[in-house]
Amino acid sequence: MIEEVVAQNLVSARQALKLTQETLGQQSGVSMYVIAHIERQARNPSLQTLARLAVPLHLTLEELLSVPGKASASQDAPHSAA
């Protein structure tokens, strides 16, 4: 499931910025072949790889790993006074 979410978010963000896999690879330092494998859900990237991809896509790791349209639990939880 997480592979599908990461793949969807990666493709959506890359296409929204009109970046090719090659250009994203150049900007992130991640091989375009690795990017293609992630997008096809044929590879599980490390957090370091995801962090490198997130920067040129203007995403946080949380955004890259979150189901689109779903708020994170931390945003839904009420803040308690300490």
Order of alpha helices (4+ residues) and beta strands (2+ residues): alpha-alpha-alpha-alpha-alpha-alpha
